[in-house]
Amino acid sequence: MNIFEEIYQKNSWNGTETRSGPGSGKVPTQWISNMLTMLCNNTEMEINSVLDVGCGEAIWQPKFPEYVGLDVSSTAIHRARELHPGKTFEILSIETTQLEPFDLVLCRDVFQHLSFETGLPLMDWVKEHTARWLLVSTFTDGENVDIPDGFYYRPDMRFDPWNLGAPLLWIADGFNNEEVELSPSRDTNKFLGLWEIQR
């Protein structure tokens, strides 16, 4: 059993709506869900397919075009399939999972829980499967420190060892678990950053 399967089965991140954790509930993700819908509807972006790496149960994600969700937790994937029978969900293994590149690859709240030993090869795999756009969680006050898998740090994807540079777009993330429209407090340093990957 991998550490993330254990975390998921034990609900170690104390989620109520989803075992992906409280930050993956529908209320704290309301803003980014709306923003991602607008992003995909922007015809200049030409987003016709979306790969969601670290999808969990996929309870907050908007209606994406040609969507595929991946996760390393078989429990999460099983639950996602139950909740969304018309969508495609697969267990991720970077050694064996091979797909055609997607217009947009989303990695929300993924790398912040990974060691460099696990995260760097995953980033290489993600880039190989990105046709153009990469959307990743990043922190403006982050410090890139190595951790054991399953722990937590605040990565700044602009800098070493990720070296993505400045994103083209910053999408505010990090809202708390209260009603966003009533209490818009958030971690003001947490964002989804959008990068264009040159192939």
Backbone torsions as a table, in degrees:
resi	resn	phi	psi	omega
1	MET	NA	127.3	176.8
2	ASN	-77.2	162.7	-173.8
3	ILE	-61.3	-33.7	-177.7
4	PHE	-75.8	-30.5	172.1
5	GLU	-65.1	-41.1	177.8
6	GLU	-64.0	-44.8	177.8
7	ILE	-59.4	-42.2	-177.7
8	TYR	-67.2	-46.1	-177.6
9	GLN	-65.1	-35.9	-179.1
10	LYS	-87.9	-4.4	-174.5
11	ASN	52.4	47.6	-175.4
12	SER	-67.1	-19.9	179.1
13	TRP	-93.7	7.6	169.5
14	ASN	58.6	42.2	175.3
15	GLY	-77.7	149.4	176.2
16	THR	-104.3	-47.2	176.4
17	GLU	-78.8	-33.3	-175.9
18	THR	-149.7	147.5	178.7
19	ARG	-76.1	-1.4	172.3
20	SER	-70.3	-10.4	177.7
21	GLY	114.2	163.4	-176.5
22	PRO	-63.5	-26.3	178.8
23	GLY	-71.8	-9.0	179.0
24	SER	-104.2	10.8	174.7
25	GLY	-71.9	170.0	-174.6
26	LYS	-71.5	-32.2	-179.0
27	VAL	-71.5	-52.8	-178.9
28	PRO	-67.5	-14.7	179.6
29	THR	-103.6	5.3	-177.1
30	GLN	-57.3	-44.7	-177.8
31	TRP	-64.6	-50.1	-176.1
32	ILE	-69.1	-31.9	175.7
33	SER	-60.2	-45.0	178.2
34	ASN	-64.9	-40.8	-179.2
35	MET	-66.5	-38.1	179.8
36	LEU	-70.2	-32.8	174.2
37	THR	-61.8	-46.0	178.5
38	MET	-62.0	-40.0	-179.3
39	LEU	-61.3	-47.0	-177.7
40	CYS	-70.8	-25.7	178.8
41	ASN	-83.4	-7.1	177.9
42	ASN	-76.1	109.0	-174.2
43	THR	-63.1	-25.4	179.2
44	GLU	-69.2	-23.2	179.3
45	MET	-76.1	-25.7	179.9
46	GLU	54.1	52.1	179.5
47	ILE	-97.3	106.8	-179.8
48	ASN	-114.9	-2.9	178.0
49	SER	-152.7	143.1	-176.7
50	VAL	-133.2	129.3	173.4
51	LEU	-110.0	123.6	-177.0
52	ASP	-108.4	104.4	-177.5
53	VAL	-94.3	116.2	-173.3
54	GLY	88.8	45.7	-171.1
55	CYS	-75.3	-21.0	-173.9
56	GLY	59.4	-136.8	178.9
57	GLU	-86.9	-4.2	177.4
58	ALA	58.4	45.7	-178.3
59	ILE	-88.0	-16.4	-176.0
60	TRP	-106.2	-17.5	-172.2
61	GLN	-64.5	138.4	177.1
62	PRO	-73.5	-178.5	177.7
63	LYS	-76.8	103.5	-179.7
64	PHE	-93.7	152.5	172.9
65	PRO	-76.3	137.4	174.1
66	GLU	44.1	61.9	-171.8
67	TYR	-90.0	137.2	169.1
68	VAL	-132.4	128.8	177.9
69	GLY	-107.6	136.2	179.4
70	LEU	-124.7	144.9	174.3
71	ASP	-155.3	153.8	178.6
72	VAL	-84.9	-10.8	178.6
73	SER	-91.9	118.3	178.3
74	SER	-67.6	-31.1	177.4
75	THR	-64.3	-44.0	178.0
76	ALA	-62.2	-43.7	-179.2
77	ILE	-65.1	-41.6	177.9
78	HIS	-59.9	-43.9	-180.0
79	ARG	-67.4	-40.8	178.6
80	ALA	-60.9	-40.5	178.8
81	ARG	-65.0	-36.6	177.8
82	GLU	-66.2	-41.8	-176.3
83	LEU	-75.9	-30.1	-173.8
84	HIS	-132.6	72.0	-174.1
85	PRO	-63.6	-17.4	-179.3
86	GLY	-91.2	0.5	-177.7
87	LYS	-110.9	165.7	-177.6
88	THR	-103.2	126.4	177.2
89	PHE	-133.5	135.7	-178.5
90	GLU	-136.8	152.2	173.3
91	ILE	-76.2	132.2	-175.4
92	LEU	-90.5	129.1	166.1
93	SER	-137.1	117.9	-176.5
94	ILE	-68.5	-15.6	176.8
95	GLU	-78.6	-29.8	-172.0
96	THR	-122.3	-21.4	-178.1
97	THR	-80.0	115.0	179.3
98	GLN	-127.9	122.9	-178.4
99	LEU	-133.0	162.2	171.4
100	GLU	-70.2	151.5	179.3
101	PRO	-59.9	145.8	179.3
102	PHE	-107.6	149.7	-180.0
103	ASP	-60.7	-39.0	179.5
104	LEU	-131.9	130.2	172.4
105	VAL	-115.1	126.4	-178.4
106	LEU	-107.0	128.5	175.1
107	CYS	-131.7	84.9	-179.8
108	ARG	-96.7	128.1	176.9
109	ASP	56.3	44.5	-179.1
110	VAL	-109.5	-62.2	-171.5
111	PHE	-66.9	-23.3	-179.6
112	GLN	-68.4	-11.6	178.7
113	HIS	-110.4	11.0	-174.4
114	LEU	-117.1	142.9	168.8
115	SER	-66.6	161.1	175.6
116	PHE	-62.3	-34.4	-179.1
117	GLU	-61.6	-35.5	177.7
118	THR	-88.9	-41.1	-172.2
119	GLY	-71.5	-39.4	-176.8
120	LEU	-66.2	-45.1	174.6
121	PRO	-63.6	-33.6	176.6
122	LEU	-64.7	-40.6	178.5
123	MET	-62.5	-39.7	176.5
124	ASP	-61.0	-43.5	179.1
125	TRP	-63.1	-43.7	179.9
126	VAL	-60.1	-45.2	-179.9
127	LYS	-62.7	-36.9	178.3
128	GLU	-63.9	-25.8	-176.7
129	HIS	-104.0	11.6	177.9
130	THR	-103.5	115.9	177.7
131	ALA	-75.2	-34.0	-179.4
132	ARG	-151.8	-54.7	-168.9
133	TRP	-108.2	136.0	177.9
134	LEU	-125.0	125.4	-177.8
135	LEU	-119.7	114.4	-169.8
136	VAL	-135.5	143.4	173.8
137	SER	-64.3	135.7	179.3
138	THR	-151.5	159.1	-176.8
139	PHE	-126.3	133.5	179.8
140	THR	-76.3	-16.8	176.6
141	ASP	-109.8	20.6	-172.0
142	GLY	-71.4	159.4	174.1
143	GLU	-135.1	119.3	-174.7
144	ASN	-82.2	94.3	-179.2
145	VAL	-118.9	146.0	-179.5
146	ASP	-77.5	143.2	-178.8
147	ILE	-138.2	163.6	167.8
148	PRO	-71.6	149.9	175.9
149	ASP	-54.8	136.2	178.8
150	GLY	95.0	-13.9	175.8
151	PHE	-85.5	-160.9	-171.7
152	TYR	-146.1	137.9	166.3
153	TYR	-147.5	177.9	-175.0
154	ARG	-113.6	90.9	-175.9
155	PRO	-73.5	141.3	168.4
156	ASP	-108.0	104.1	-170.5
157	MET	-71.9	-4.5	177.9
158	ARG	-73.0	-25.5	-165.9
159	PHE	-118.7	172.1	-179.5
160	ASP	-53.1	135.8	7.3
161	PRO	-91.8	5.0	-175.0
162	TRP	-84.6	-44.4	170.5
163	ASN	54.7	43.8	176.1
164	LEU	-83.5	-13.6	-177.2
165	GLY	76.4	-170.7	-178.0
166	ALA	-72.3	133.4	177.1
167	PRO	-71.9	157.0	176.8
168	LEU	-76.8	-23.8	-177.3
169	LEU	-148.6	138.3	174.3
170	TRP	-109.9	122.7	176.3
171	ILE	-109.8	119.9	-177.1
172	ALA	-59.0	132.3	176.4
173	ASP	-134.2	-172.3	174.6
174	GLY	83.4	22.8	175.9
175	PHE	-69.0	151.7	-179.9
176	ASN	-80.8	-172.3	-173.3
177	ASN	-92.2	4.7	176.6
178	GLU	-83.2	174.0	177.7
179	GLU	-63.8	118.0	-174.5
180	VAL	-59.8	-39.7	-176.7
181	GLU	-70.5	-21.6	179.2
182	LEU	-96.5	-34.1	-177.3
183	SER	-137.8	89.6	-173.0
184	PRO	-81.7	21.7	179.8
185	SER	-64.2	145.2	-176.6
186	ARG	-156.6	165.3	168.7
187	ASP	-72.7	103.1	-170.8
188	THR	-71.6	-4.4	179.0
189	ASN	-103.4	1.6	-178.4
190	LYS	-102.3	132.2	-178.2
191	PHE	-142.7	163.7	157.7
192	LEU	-98.5	122.3	178.4
193	GLY	-98.9	139.9	179.7
194	LEU	-108.0	123.6	177.1
195	TRP	-120.6	146.5	172.2
196	GLU	-97.6	121.1	-177.3
197	ILE	-93.6	121.6	178.9
198	GLN	-84.4	122.3	-179.9
199	ARG	-102.6	NA	NA
